[in-house]
Amino acid sequence: MATTKPIKRAETLLSRREVEGLIAEGKTIIILDQKVLKVDAWLKYHPGGDKAIRHMVGRDATIEVKAFHSVETRQQMERYRIGRVEGRWRNFVPPIQGGKFRLYIEGESEEELMEDMEDASASNPESSREPSPVFDDEPPLARQRRGTRQNQEMSSSSSVSSTTDPEDGMSYLDALTRERIDLDHAKYPSLDLATQDEIVRKYKLLDQRLRAEKLYDCNYSAYAIESLRYSFLAAMVVLCLKTGWYATSGLFLGCLWHQLVFTVHDAGHMGITHNFTVDTTIGILIADFIGGLSVCWWKHNHNVHHIVTNSPEHDPDIEHMPIFAVSHRFFDSLTSTFYQKVMSYDAFAKFLLPYQAYLYYPILAFGRFNLYRLSWEYLFLGIGPKRGPAWWHRWLEIAGQVFFWYWYGYVILYQTIPTASARWAFVMISHVITMPLHAQITLSHFSMSTAELGPHESFPQKMLRTTMDIDCPQWLDFFHGGLQFQAIHHLFPRMPRHNLRRTQKLVQEFCVDVGIPYALYGFVDGSKSVINRLDEVGRQAAILAKCQRTIAEKGDILHGH
């Protein structure tokens, strides 16, 4: 009986088929600077959670790893090296995203190997996973057989009217989405390897220029100004409590929480001191002890968001069923790989989604209450790493939660505020006033592309395709807290937020150079774009419900009912 070929030493040259075979055995393999890393032992210790790693399995993770990790951390990854590869690595579709892999059997003849490769290429040259006919990019060979992009656009222009049954709601919606994906192909650079490699090359040159201009260095004087603002807001909270202006005190507390989140965001990305322990401690002290939220839950969630931005099955930041849906794909009751559960398109969702554009802002006003739930679930169920460099995070955060509810729940609400009505006003105002923050977070992604264009789309192109920036005057930067530069932040996540505006011009030049559109909207126009997307998907939900009723009625007639 044939056996799997063993890997003996770090300098072993591995073929692509051998790497595929290792993944087929269940090994967690990523490619980093031409090195093959087997990181199974690290999954349960990774401070950012295992799923951020799983989305990189079978892929060249060099850009993503360098974007999110320090030099010291990357050096520590050497311990997981089992070999190397040569030449340009062609990405697989990771198993968590549906990729399927063939075992590599020693003694497999060259003829059998070529036949296997040809069979796989016929459907998907990077994986035996069957691509979605609607949401995934077509395999390159299939795309070649279809002809040029101009022919594709001509054929797609009549797809809605000629290939769908008007009574089949999902087919109709799928055709509309297929046209939108074709527009993405026309709007963004080609996905061929040469084009994407050139984008990556110029992205690396831009990153080098940003480092040479010290834009990764934190502006600590800007944080001195931030600290003065935080101190003023905290002082007003206490002053208004002492004078009996409880509602006003709640307003200032909400403003303080709103401002502090921006520093937590920097700390979560190691953008303050660039030291993992120091920045994590800063984040926990602010988020948990002052805000009552878990920064480690946020990192666990947010790291995945940065890797698979705007992917309906994988990005938790757009998975808000049954409250919101930014794509009709959610009508299929997708399974979230992050939450590991079905996002049911149930009766409640069918009732609510047609009105989501109207409910958007009212629901966001109560978003902070949901963040408490998610934080408690993460901490008290022990979802984070229990060993490794982040083992102590959970316990410090739980201490922070106890401290928060002591000063907020006991000292202020119970001991300081005398009446139930005043307590209610304090709680509601302090929480609702943070609504612009939740709007800011969703604003940069909800109306952007949710399509999967294939495993060869480069990191910079995907980030710019799925993220928008918000244009605002410089004096309002304190209000947006750097979150208005989300596209730039996604390209360079460890860059301190006070340097993002200076980076914007360089990113715009990069986009012009490589031919990638840079989505930049004013706050009002960006908000309209989000509302329009929610309204569009809401109308699609209504169309689907009507089609389903029509089909059901016809079925009843055919069956004599």
Beta strands, then each sheet from edge to edge (+ up, - down):
strand 1: 29-32
strand 2: 35-38
strand 3: 81-84
strand 4: 335-336
strand 5: 341-342
strand 6: 469-471
strand 7: 520-522
sheet 1: 1+ 2- 3+
sheet 2: 4+ 5-
sheet 3: 6+ 7+
end
